[in-house]
Amino acid sequence: MNSPTAASANIIQENRRILLVDDTKEIHQDFRKILCPEQNHPALDAMEADLFGEDSSKPLQNKTFEVSSAYQGEEALQRVQQACNAKQPFAMAFVDVRMPPGWDGIETLAKLWEVDPNLQAVICTAFSDYSWEETFAKLGQSDRLLILKKPFDPIEVEQLANALTSKWLLGLKARMTTGHLKKMVQQRTQTIEKQKGLLEKKLKELEDTRLQLVQAEKLASVGQLAAGVAHEINNPIGFIRSNLGSLNSYMGDLSPLLEPLLELPSEQNQKLALLDKMSQQADELQLGEVLEDVQDLLLETLEGVDRIGNIVADLHSFSHVNDDGLTAIDLSQTLQKALRLLDTQLKHIDIQQRLTDVPDITADGSRVSSACACLIQNAIDALKGQDKPRITLTCKQLGGKIRLEITDNGCGIAADTLPRIFDPFFTTKDVGEGTGLGLHTVQQLIAELGGTIQPRSRPGIGTRMEIELPV
């Protein structure tokens, strides 16, 4: 089956091809007289008009139609198929209802529409063979169908022919426009899909880069801590090494004194003589004072080991991600750990702590530790060049929220810069000193925890970061 829609793209002129389907030859002749009148002669018509006046019996239309005839439904179907194959479809058809012995008009029209769904049609009948309900039941509700009652008026036939061929042409133009629009939409959709794919690829690359930069930011924070941690560890390591040297020296002195005890003589007199000698040597070595000193050295060494252990634990807490990603976090303790890790940079800064017991929050311990260290580090950086640098840490519960404040009396933040400090990759630091993701990462974490962070700053006065988290 060929559809005229596919071929209609090449048809841009008016289509006045009409198919007449009726089993009576006289009906065909009558239709042709109406739709295909003889060619008029303008000169003779003008003379006739001057002599007799306008002749109202002349057809109203100026253009003739191209009428083809079919006397049975099967013949009509063949003609419609041939027309579609030749890419010259009929615009409309007049179809008689009664055409014995073959198909009636309703059955014929149904088959014609199977071949050419765009064909406009007029059912011609002098009888009530079918009710409207029966007609619609067989053909369906359609705007392509009109009914012409016999006997018909020539003007009525002419008007139907003009109206339906014009309607067919308008339908063609609409389908051509719709087809063009569909093609444009498909092309645009393909372009959008392609751009979407490229955008998704770029977004993934950007996300991968962001994750790498976040990791780099964390490594940078670890790098900043490294010097302080190394210093803090070196201090106890230094006195542990010194203490162990002193203990080793004491052992060198005590070994000659204690070695005879490994092989005591069997005779009682010899034992007493040996003990007397050892007593004299112990007095010479001032053994009592040595033992007290050894005890002090051991206690001090153990304290140094504990100090190193605490530093390592704090650093592990800062960088370690739990297997399940979440744990109970004590913000006051987390701030204390951050202070210990940054202790070297805080030597000459007045630290004021107003930390109270607050309920734990459930979060990723590593990220919370990093966030606290980042905020304190930013406060440290803002205090460079300050005569009396001061950082105040406040942690308290207000109703159903935990309020954390980190305040410094540093250089402050300019009013035009303050709204941008949480933007990714924005930094006021020199190149190589920061990626601009620290505060952005802090803001993301706080948002994930259902909290807020509000910066308040005045240039030359200082900055306060106000954080509120739900309990």
Secondary structure as GFF3:
##gff-version 3
##sequence-region A 1 471
A	DSSP	alpha_helix	4	7	.	.	.	ID=ss1
A	DSSP	three_ten_helix	8	10	.	.	.	ID=ss2
A	DSSP	beta_strand	17	21	.	.	.	ID=ss3
A	DSSP	alpha_helix	25	35	.	.	.	ID=ss4
A	DSSP	alpha_helix	42	52	.	.	.	ID=ss5
A	DSSP	beta_strand	66	70	.	.	.	ID=ss6
A	DSSP	alpha_helix	73	85	.	.	.	ID=ss7
A	DSSP	beta_strand	92	96	.	.	.	ID=ss8
A	DSSP	alpha_helix	105	115	.	.	.	ID=ss9
A	DSSP	beta_strand	120	125	.	.	.	ID=ss10
A	DSSP	alpha_helix	132	139	.	.	.	ID=ss11
A	DSSP	beta_strand	145	149	.	.	.	ID=ss12
A	DSSP	alpha_helix	154	258	.	.	.	ID=ss13
A	DSSP	three_ten_helix	259	263	.	.	.	ID=ss14
A	DSSP	alpha_helix	268	285	.	.	.	ID=ss15
A	DSSP	alpha_helix	287	319	.	.	.	ID=ss16
A	DSSP	beta_strand	327	329	.	.	.	ID=ss17
A	DSSP	alpha_helix	331	341	.	.	.	ID=ss18
A	DSSP	three_ten_helix	343	346	.	.	.	ID=ss19
A	DSSP	beta_strand	350	355	.	.	.	ID=ss20
A	DSSP	beta_strand	361	363	.	.	.	ID=ss21
A	DSSP	alpha_helix	365	382	.	.	.	ID=ss22
A	DSSP	beta_strand	390	398	.	.	.	ID=ss23
A	DSSP	beta_strand	401	408	.	.	.	ID=ss24
A	DSSP	three_ten_helix	418	420	.	.	.	ID=ss25
A	DSSP	alpha_helix	438	448	.	.	.	ID=ss26
A	DSSP	beta_strand	452	458	.	.	.	ID=ss27
A	DSSP	beta_strand	462	470	.	.	.	ID=ss28
###
